[in-house]
Amino acid sequence: MHLLEKYKQFLPINDNTPIFSLGEGNTPLVKSNNIYKEIGCKELYFKLEGCNPSGSFKDRGMVMAVSKAIEKGSKKIICASTGNTSASAAAFGAYCGLETIVLIPEGKIAIGKLSQAVAYGAKIVSINGNFDQALNLVKEISEQQKDIELVNSINPNRIHGQKTGAFEIVDELGYAPDEVFIPVGNAGNITAYWDGFKIYNDLNTSNLPKMIGFQAKNSAPIVNKKIIENPETVATAIRIGNPASWEFAEKALHESSGKIDAIDDDSIVEGYKIIASMEGIFAEPASCITVAGLYHLKKLGYDFSGKTIVCILTGNGLKDPDFANNYLNFQIHKMNPEFEELKNFLLS
Ligand SMILES: *Cc1c(COP(=O)(O)O)cnc(C)c1O
């Protein structure tokens, strides 16, 4: 069943809200086969948001935001993006026949994500500045031009749609995990997941998890309690210095008795390699900060025993081939198409 249909009762849907789908949601919750042993928790799961149609969780929020934009009569959608929001907006824009305009920070967007926006036919503006500056620009233009709908996560419909990730986890496990590990950029997703868990908890169908957020070390405004003017990290999806949903994230952390921590780039790269080589899951760098976070907390002596943990793997590793090229060791044996040569190589 379509995401909007399945969770209709929890979403801002009325008789005039168009219901459609590109196949978003219903993503796999994969049980860890190896990492959980090293971490020492009871159960560890990975929510593979990279399996969404445009390859990231952004599709959950985008389907709702675009649906509401159409209900309102908008013909154009606009967003600032570190990559995945633009890919998602452009996909739904194409499906629904809307013009999509995306503002991206120059040179700081993974080639896979940019390729998607180009292929889906978005109007792409690259600004000589960072994400936070791009967001300020699109906010201003959408406030002035009422026919252009802003589809960044400050649009509450995005958050509504993204709550469905929490619903799916509880629907599948039958309960909420003890802890949810999640990357934090603009902080919309941690806000949405917490909202989702609270809604189910209010219905007595779930307990509440602790929200454990992670920011990249040099892009960690919430951890450091100050705006970062020039955020930097290899995890471009969370290269954000002034999160739009900052207060909501603080609220989620506080209400859930959770915590937020900073992880350095080397550890993110390590997490990226570990999740792929130990679990067969190729996730993008920002997603892998959750895996790095497991090892980081383990090293600090955090008590994982008896806990069930879910890591939200927000985006697909295929989006960023340059990253693979830069950080993986492509050691590949070359040979002639000769049987003896193959045998010698394999058995030597
Ligand atoms: C957008 C994004 C994030 C950050 O999510 P926020 O809601 O901005 O905190 C993390 N990982 C990936 C892959 C993303 O696309």
The ligand as a Gaussian input file, in Angstrom:
#p B3LYP/6-31G(d) Opt

LIG

0 1
 C       19.342000      14.948000       4.507000
 C       20.227000      13.857000       4.947000
 C       20.657000      13.725000       6.278000
 C       20.339000      14.723000       7.331000
 O       18.991000      14.750000       7.668000
 P       18.384000      16.029000       8.409000
 O       16.949000      15.818000       8.428000
 O       18.793000      17.212000       7.565000
 O       19.027000      16.095000       9.754000
 C       21.414000      12.625000       6.615000
 N       21.782000      11.710000       5.694000
 C       21.402000      11.813000       4.413000
 C       21.834000      10.769000       3.456000
 C       20.621000      12.884000       3.986000
 O       20.255000      12.967000       2.718000

